[in-house]
Each structure stands twice: as C-alpha cells, then as structure tokens.
Amino acid sequence: MSEAAQVELVGVDVASEDDPDRLLVRDVTWSIDAGEWWAIGGGPASGKTALLSVAAGLNPPARGVVRLFGRDLAGASESEQTVGRREIGFVFENGGGLLGSLSVAENVALPLRYHSNLDPGDVRARVEALLRLAGLERLADLLPSRLTLALRQRVALLRSIAEPVRILFLDSPLRGLAPSDIRWWLGFLRELRARRAANGESLSLITSAYDFHAFRDDASRFAVLEKVRFRVLEEPDEVTGYREDASPPAGTADGL
C-alpha cells in the first residue's frame, strides 16, 4: 500500500445492506491515494453504492480491513471514526438524500451546524457563498420537493463540501442528467480541484458510473465491478472499450 493512501481496503467483502447474507463484491483490495480521481464502473445491482459506502466508512465490511487515513475502522472508537468521516463527503444518487423538511439553505448548513464551532452568522455566510458558487442562491428558501432531480443533486454536492473535505464520494452523480447538467458537474468538479490545488491542498474524487465516457478526460484511475469482483483497469484500451450494456430499470437505485 502507498504511504499516501487515504483509504485502504484489504480483502474486503461487501454485503447488501438489505440482506447481509448476500455478498455483492468479494475480496476487494484497493488503495486510494491523495489527489486521485477514481471512476468505478458497473451495471445495475453490481454493488457500486455498497462498495462506496464501505470505502467511505459509512457501513462496515462483511469481511476484511478498511482503513481511513491510516486508521483501522474496526479498532477505532466512535469518536475516532467521526473525526475521520468529517474529512469525507458523500453525495448519494437519486436526489442526494436531502432532508425534505428543511430548506435548501438548511440542508447545506447541516454539516456546519453539527460539526463546526461557527456562530450562526458565519454559518449563514458560508452557505450563501456556496449557493452563489453553484448559482443556486435564488433557491435558498425552497424545500427539496420543489426542485428537479438535477438541482437536488447540486444541493447535495454543496452540502458535502460545506466543511472542507479531503475525499469526495459521488454515487452515480451523472445518472439521468441532461448533457448541460453533466457539463456543469464536470466543470464544477474540475474548478473545485483546481482551487484546492492552488491552495496547496488535494481533493480525491471517487465517482461511480455505468460507463466511463464522461470521465475519461478527468479521472486518473478506473476500475469495474464484474461478477462480484473488483478489477482495476490498467490499459487505456480497457477504459475506452468498457461499457456496461445493461441499463437500470426505471426508478431503481443503482448498485443496491
């Protein structure tokens, strides 16, 4: 494993959250180094969502070792795990898991209110700056139910970076989006990484997808989930030629 590894999975089995006896991915050994952009491909129900959740420390593995920033999660206390998770952002698919009873601004403010020592005025200023960054300031007082799927996903992205994070997991962020929205996402992520780099900081990205077309110019590492196995693609031809032909059934969640 690299000394720069922020996330390490060693011999990890990933089970279905709904059915712990059903393994979705077996024997994953994977290292995510600082500043890498990984694109993870796989078809419907291949386990992409479950794998990202385990790698981010949100769910435990069925077997094996998961380390976040060098700390074995199995031996870490709850407070130690919380500290590690604060440096990780996660955007769920299908609307990003926003809280329906809270406004857009309140959703974005959640990490700041729970984990920072900012006073209310500073929280408000931070949220307003984030909404301006994404051109969403006019939506601040709306409930998520008033937004399109594409806009809910953008709000979820802002919530995930409200506090400075070192790693950002994005679960099929481009699924179902129009070409203009896909261009917005890719441009936003590039600019976000560029700003971090200008400050001497790195931002690691892990994105899942059904194919790599949108990410080929930006991602630095690629892997696929095939027949319950995690396989890193080392050759450019493998990345260019990969496409999961199966499309997800309408209204279903990817990778569950």
TATA-V826712 format. One record per helix or strand of 2 or more residues. SS is the DSSP state (~ for helix, > for strand). FROM is the first residue (numbers start at 1). LEN is the number of residues. Records with the same first field share a line. If there is no record, write none. Layout:
# TATA-V826712
SS = FROM-LEN + FROM-LEN
This chain:
# TATA-V826712
> = 5-11 + 23-11 + 37-5 + 63-6 + 71-2 + 88-5 + 167-4 + 204-6 + 221-6 + 229-5
~ = 48-8 + 73-3 + 78-8 + 104-12 + 120-14 + 137-3 + 144-3 + 149-12 + 179-20 + 213-3 + 236-6
